[in-house]
C-alpha cells in the first residue's frame, strides 16, 4: 500500500515554479528568434509557410482574454452585466494562426503502408482539445516523510500548457493521414510541423458554471499528483484553454515551407 508523504515545502515549491514560468520565452514555433517587424504574415491564401512567419503567441492571447474577461464578476457588477460582455462584437472576427508545439510525439509512420498519421488532439476519448504550447519546469527538491517516519527526497515539477478547445469543430482535430515514401520518411519526419487557423468562439453552455457566473472564452483545469515513498515525485499540472472554432490545420515542411496536407473544418 502506498504511503503518502507530507510535503514540507509545498508552498515554496509552487511559488518557485510559478516564478520560473514568468521567465520563459513564450514565443513558439517558427517565430521564436525573429523580431516581430521581420515576420511574414501567414494567411489562408498563402501558398507556402514562411520560415519566419507571424505565429500568434497563445500565452499572450490567453492573458489578454483573461484580463478583458475575468473569471469572476466584479463586486459592483451584476450577473447580467458580466454575462453580457461575452458577445461576438466584443471578441471580434479575427482569424488567428498558431504553431502547434511538439507534434513529433503525435506523428507516427506506417512502414507497411508508407504514410504518416498525425493525431493533433489530446489522447482522451472524444477529445476536441489541441495543445498549442506546453512547458515542464523542474522545481527545487524537497524532503518529505510519511506517517511511519520514512523519508524521501521529492522531485517537484510544474507542467503548464495552453490549449484550444475546438467544440463542434471536432472534425478538424481527427486523424490526418498523408503519404511519404519509406526511403525518405525517416529524414523528413523531424522537418514536419503544423499550424492551426482558428477564431475565438463563445461557449454559451459555460454560463452560470463558475461560482454562479461563467467565463465563456477561457477556462482552466488543475491537477496535482501525490508523492509516495516508492514514487517520490510531486507534479502540478495547470492546463489553460481558449474556446475556439478550428478553421484549418496545415501540415508542412518547415525547411522548404511546402504545404503537405490541409485539413479543413
C-alpha positions in Angstrom: 0.0 0.0 0.0 1.4 3.4 -0.9 2.1 5.7 1.9 1.6 9.4 1.0 4.3 11.8 2.0 3.9 15.1 3.8 5.2 17.9 1.7 7.3 20.1 3.9 7.9 22.9 1.5 5.0 22.6 -0.9 4.1 26.3 -1.0 7.7 27.3 -1.6 8.0 24.9 -4.4 4.8 26.1 -6.1 5.8 29.7 -5.7 9.2 28.9 -7.3 7.5 27.1 -10.2 5.2 30.0 -10.9 8.1 32.5 -10.7 10.1 30.4 -13.1 7.2 30.3 -15.5 7.3 34.1 -15.7 10.8 33.9 -17.1 10.0 31.7 -20.0 10.3 33.0 -23.6 6.7 32.1 -24.6 7.2 32.8 -28.4 6.9 29.4 -30.0 7.2 27.8 -33.4 8.9 29.4 -36.4 8.9 32.9 -34.9 11.0 32.1 -31.8 14.0 34.1 -32.9 13.0 36.7 -35.5 12.0 40.2 -34.3 8.3 40.9 -35.0 9.0 43.5 -37.6 10.7 40.9 -39.7 8.0 38.3 -39.6 6.0 37.4 -42.7 2.2 37.1 -42.5 0.7 33.7 -43.0 -2.9 33.6 -44.3 -5.3 31.0 -45.6 -4.4 32.2 -49.1 -0.6 31.6 -48.6 1.0 29.0 -51.0 3.9 28.3 -48.6 4.7 28.6 -44.9 7.5 31.2 -44.5 10.3 30.2 -42.2 9.8 33.3 -40.1 6.0 33.7 -40.0 3.9 35.6 -37.6 2.5 32.9 -35.3 0.0 34.0 -32.6 1.6 33.8 -29.2 -1.0 31.7 -27.5 0.1 32.7 -24.0 -0.2 36.4 -24.8 -3.7 35.8 -26.3 -4.9 33.9 -23.2 -3.6 36.5 -20.8 -5.3 39.3 -22.8 -8.6 37.4 -22.7 -8.3 36.8 -19.0 -7.6 40.5 -18.4 -10.5 41.6 -20.5 -12.9 38.9 -19.4 -12.1 37.9 -15.8 -13.3 34.6 -14.4 -15.4 36.2 -11.7 -17.7 39.2 -11.9 -16.7 42.4 -10.1 -18.0 43.3 -6.7 -20.2 46.0 -8.1 -21.1 44.2 -11.4 -24.4 42.4 -11.8 -24.5 38.9 -13.2 -26.3 40.2 -16.3 -23.6 42.8 -16.9 -20.9 40.1 -16.5 -22.6 37.6 -18.9 -23.5 40.4 -21.5 -19.8 41.1 -22.1 -19.5 37.8 -24.0 -20.7 38.9 -27.4 -19.3 38.4 -30.9 -19.0 42.2 -31.2 -16.6 42.2 -28.2 -14.4 39.3 -29.3 -14.2 40.3 -32.9 -13.9 38.1 -36.0 -10.2 37.9 -36.4 -8.5 34.7 -37.7 -5.5 33.6 -35.7 -2.8 31.2 -36.7 -0.6 29.4 -34.2 2.2 26.9 -34.4 1.3 23.6 -32.8 4.1 22.7 -30.3 6.0 19.4 -30.4 4.0 17.5 -33.0 6.6 14.7 -33.2 5.1 12.7 -30.3 1.7 12.6 -32.1 3.2 11.8 -35.5 3.6 8.1 -36.4 4.8 6.4 -39.6 3.5 3.1 -41.1 6.3 1.5 -43.0 4.0 -1.2 -44.4 1.6 1.4 -45.9 4.1 4.3 -46.3 2.1 7.0 -44.7 2.2 9.2 -41.6 -0.7 9.5 -39.2 -0.9 12.7 -37.2 -3.2 13.0 -34.2 -3.4 16.6 -33.0 -6.0 16.1 -30.3 -5.4 15.0 -26.7 -5.2 11.3 -26.1 -8.6 11.2 -24.5 -11.8 9.6 -25.9 -13.9 12.1 -27.8 -11.4 14.8 -27.0 -11.7 18.1 -29.0 -8.7 19.8 -27.5 -5.4 20.6 -29.1 -2.3 21.5 -27.1 -0.6 24.6 -28.7 2.2 25.2 -26.2 3.5 23.4 -23.0 6.4 23.6 -20.7 7.8 21.4 -17.9 9.6 23.3 -15.1 11.9 21.5 -12.7 11.4 22.9 -9.2 13.7 22.7 -6.2 13.8 19.2 -4.5 12.2 19.0 -1.0 12.2 16.5 1.8 9.1 14.7 2.9 8.1 11.9 5.3 5.1 9.6 5.8 3.2 8.8 8.9 5.7 6.0 9.7 8.7 8.3 9.6 10.1 7.1 6.3 11.8 9.9 4.5 12.4 10.7 0.8 13.7 13.5 -1.4 10.8 14.7 -3.5 11.2 15.8 -7.1 9.0 18.8 -7.7 7.8 19.7 -11.2 5.3 22.1 -12.7 3.7 21.4 -16.0 1.9 24.3 -17.7 0.0 24.1 -21.0 -2.0 26.3 -23.3 -4.7 24.6 -25.4 -7.6 25.2 -27.8 -11.0 23.7 -27.1 -12.5 23.3 -30.6 -16.0 22.3 -29.5 -18.2 21.3 -32.5 -15.3 21.8 -34.9 -14.0 18.5 -33.7 -13.6 17.0 -37.2 -10.7 19.3 -37.8 -8.8 17.6 -35.0 -9.4 14.0 -36.2 -6.5 11.9 -37.6 -4.6 13.4 -40.5 -3.0 10.9 -42.9 -0.5 11.7 -45.6 1.7 9.5 -47.7 5.5 9.8 -47.7 7.8 7.2 -49.5 9.6 5.0 -47.0 13.1 5.8 -48.3 12.7 9.5 -47.2 10.3 9.2 -44.3 12.9 8.9 -41.6 14.8 12.0 -42.8 11.7 14.1 -43.3 9.9 13.4 -40.0 12.0 15.9 -38.0 11.1 18.6 -40.6 7.3 18.1 -40.3 5.4 20.8 -38.4 1.9 22.1 -38.1 -0.1 25.3 -37.8 -3.8 25.8 -37.0 -6.0 28.7 -38.1 -8.9 29.5 -35.7 -11.3 32.1 -34.4 -12.4 32.8 -30.9 -15.8 31.4 -30.0 -18.3 32.0 -27.2 -19.4 28.9 -25.3 -22.9 29.6 -24.2 -23.0 26.5 -22.1 -20.3 27.9 -19.8 -22.7 30.5 -18.4 -23.5 30.1 -14.7 -20.9 27.3 -14.4 -18.3 29.2 -12.3 -19.5 30.5 -9.0 -22.9 31.5 -10.5 -21.2 33.1 -13.5 -19.2 31.5 -16.3 -16.3 32.6 -18.4 -17.4 31.8 -22.0 -14.0 32.3 -23.6 -11.4 30.6 -21.4 -11.1 28.1 -18.6 -8.5 26.2 -16.5 -8.0 22.8 -15.1 -5.7 21.9 -12.2 -4.3 18.6 -11.0 -1.6 17.6 -8.5 0.0 14.2 -8.1 0.8 12.9 -4.6 4.3 11.6 -4.0 4.9 8.3 -2.2 7.9 6.5 -0.8 8.3 4.4 -4.0 7.4 7.3 -6.3 8.7 10.5 -4.7 7.5 12.8 -7.4 5.2 15.8 -7.0 3.8 17.2 -10.2 1.4 20.2 -10.5 -0.5 20.3 -13.8 -2.1 23.6 -14.9 -3.9 23.4 -18.2 -5.4 26.6 -19.7 -7.9 26.6 -22.5 -9.3 29.0 -25.1 -12.7 28.2 -26.7 -12.0 28.3 -30.4 -13.5 27.4 -33.8 -11.0 25.5 -35.8 -10.8 26.5 -39.5 -7.8 24.7 -40.9 -4.8 22.7 -39.9 -1.8 22.7 -42.2 1.0 20.0 -42.2 4.1 21.4 -43.7 7.8 21.0 -44.3 9.4 23.7 -42.1 12.6 23.5 -44.1 11.1 24.2 -47.5 7.7 25.7 -46.4 5.9 23.2 -48.7 2.3 22.5 -47.5 2.0 18.7 -47.3 -1.6 18.4 -46.3 -4.5 20.7 -45.3 -7.4 19.7 -43.1 -10.4 21.9 -43.3 -13.4 22.2 -41.0 
